[in-house]
Amino acid sequence: MARQCFITDGKANVTGVILATVESFINGIQQLDIFGSCVPETILRHVVISYDGEDGFNQAIDSTIELRDDIKFIHEKKVLARYFNEVFKDGSHYCFGVYDTFKALDMGSIETLIIWENVDVNHYFLRQRQVQEIKTESSCVVHQDKQTDFEWEHIEEMPLLEWLVKNHKKFDTTLEIVTDKSQEGSQFVHDFDGIGGILRCKTTLQNANIEKDAEVINYSDSDDIFFHN
């Protein structure tokens, strides 16, 4: 079963494996060749548990929390290091901020979408009253379209992170959720608004933050800034 789940074409298909062995069977399990010729580095830790079944599984999870946090932390630093590498180059293969990031997302230009786990932005669902057209906006709620003079009605909203988890695959992008616990994560949150992306190809995003003729409306009962075009 272990080979079927974790090995494909003679190679490990996962980053790492944690083995958990019930104490009473530890001598027998050590004699088994569970992964065949699979590289030893795949096995991150071998823990001994007191129970089998769900209780044993939960014990194994609890005893490896620190290890799993370390793996996530290292992965996060690698993702952000790649992002900052693009920033320090010619600057044409990255984006940041809600406006530019979603502009690039709609263009299908983002290979890796990065977002802070505590980003405080909502995603809005709007309906055009005259023609019953429905669209979505992130952070920017357009109340009236100057070109058509049609008004948009606010239907509902949801946290942006939740919306991206459900919908990012539609944009053919990989979603990476990061923390601010590392130096790189802290800089990403404070200097890059906690949201950005690594682009597939050189893309010019002419509107760095908002359109020049946009009127900024800051509602006192909300931390979000809405833009009225």
N, C-alpha and C positions, 0 to 999 in steps of 0.2 A: 504493500500500500504506500509506503514512504517513497519508493522509487516512482510510482505512478503519479504521485502528487507533486514531487519536488524535482524530478529529473526529466528532461526532454532531450532526446538524441544524445544521451550520454553526458549532458551538462546540466548543472543546477539552473533551474529557472526562477530562483529566488535569490535575494541578496544575502540572506542568512537564515539559519535554522537553529531553533532552540530545542534540544532534546530533553524530555522529562521521563524519568524511569521510576517506577514504583520500587521502593526500597527492597521489598522481598524478592524482586526479579532482577536486581542489578547485576548479579554475577552472570546470569544467563544472557542478558542483553549485551554485555560487553563482548561476548563471543560471536555475536551476529554481525554480518557485513551488511548493514542496513542500506547504505548508499552505494555499494559497489565501489567503483573507481572514482566516485565523486570527490572533488578536491576537499581536503580537510578544513580549509579556511571557511567553507560554507557553514560548518557547525560552530556557532558563536558561543554556545554554552551548553553544558550537560548538567541538569539539576536532578536531584533525588527528591522524590515526593513520597508522602506517607499514604496517599489514597489513590485509587483509580477512579475512572469515570469523571463526572463533572467536578466533583470536589477536588480531585487531583489536578484537573486542568486549571481550576481557579487558583490552586496553590502555586502551580508553576507560573501563572501570570503574575501573581503577587510577588513572587521571589525574583522576578526578572524585570521589574519596573525600571530600575536604575539603568540596566543595560539597554532597554528599549528607548528610554529617554536620551541616552548618549548617542544611539544610532540616529534618532530623529534630529538631534542637535547637529551632528556632523553633516547629515544630508542637507539641512537648512543652510549651514555655512557654505557648502559647495554651491548650492543654487544661487545664493546671494553673491558669492564671489564671481560667478559667471556673469551675473547681472552687472555688477560694478565694473567688471572687465570691459563690457560693452560701453558703459558710461564713460570710461577713461580713454576709450579709443576715439573714433571720429564722431560718436554720438548719434549715428543714423540707424542703429539696430536696437534701440531701446525706447520705451515710452514710460511716462509716469503720470499720476493724477487721474481722477475719474474721467475727465473729459477726453483727454488724448488716448487713454487706455481703451475706452469704449469706441472711440473713433477707429483705432487700429483693430479692435476686435471685430467690428462690423465689416472691416475691409478684409478680414481673414488673414491678417498679417502677423498675429501673435503666435509664436511657437510655444512659449512658456509664459503663463499668466501667474503673477505672484501677488498675493494679497495677505495683509496682516490679519491674524486671527481675531483681533478685536476692532477691526475697522468699523467706524461708526457712520455708516452711510446706508441709506435705504434705496431700494429699487422701486420705481413707481409705474403703475399701470394706468394709462390714460385713454379716454374715449373722446372722439370728435363728435360733438353733439349733432351737428347738421347731417353727417353721412354715416354715423355710427361706426366709424373706423376706429380700431383699437391699436395702440402702440405702447411701447415701453420706453422709459427713460431712467437713467441712473443719476441721481442727484439733481439733474436738470429737469424741472417741470415747466413745460411751455404752456402757458395759459391761453395764449392767442397767437395764431399764425398770421404774421403780417402780410404774407403773399395772398392768402385766401380769406383772411379776416374771420376764419373759423375759430371757435373756442374749443379748448380741450378740457374735458371734465376728469377730475381725479377720481379713479375707481377704487384702487386699493394700493397698498405698499407692503414690502417685505424686506428684511435685511439683505443687503447686497451680497454678502458672503453666502447666505443660504441660497439665493437665486443663482449664483455662479456655480455652486456645488451641483445644482440640479441641471444647469443648462450649458456648462462650459464645453461639453463634447460637441454641441451643435456648431461651435466655432472652430472645431478641429484644433484645440489647444490643450496643453497639459496644465492643470491647475496645481500650484504649490502654495500651501498655507503655511505662513511663517510666524514666528514669535518676535518679540523685541528683547529677548533675553541675551542674545549675542551682540557683540559690537556692531556687526553687519546689520543685524535685524533692527537694532536701535536707530542706526543711521537711515535705514530704509523707511522706517516709520516717521521719523522727524524731518528728514530732508526730502523724501519722495512721496509723502502723503500716504504711505502704507499700501499703495497699489501701483503696479506697473507691469511691464512685460518685456520679454526678449523677442525681438522681431525676426521673422524668417529671412527677410531681405531688407535692403536699404529702403526706408520709407520716410518721406518728408511730411511731418505733421505741422502744418502751417499755423494752426491755432494752438499756441503753447498752453493756454489755460481756458480762456473763453473768447468768444468773438469780440472784436474791438467795439462793435456797436451794441453789445449786449448790456442790458440794464441789470445790475445786481440787486436782488431783493433779499434782505436778510430778515427772516422771521424771528422775532424775539423768543418764541416758545420752542425753538428748534435749533439744534447745533448745525443742521444742514444749511447750505447756501443754495438757493434756487435762482435760476437765470431766466429772465424774461427777454426773449428775442424781439 
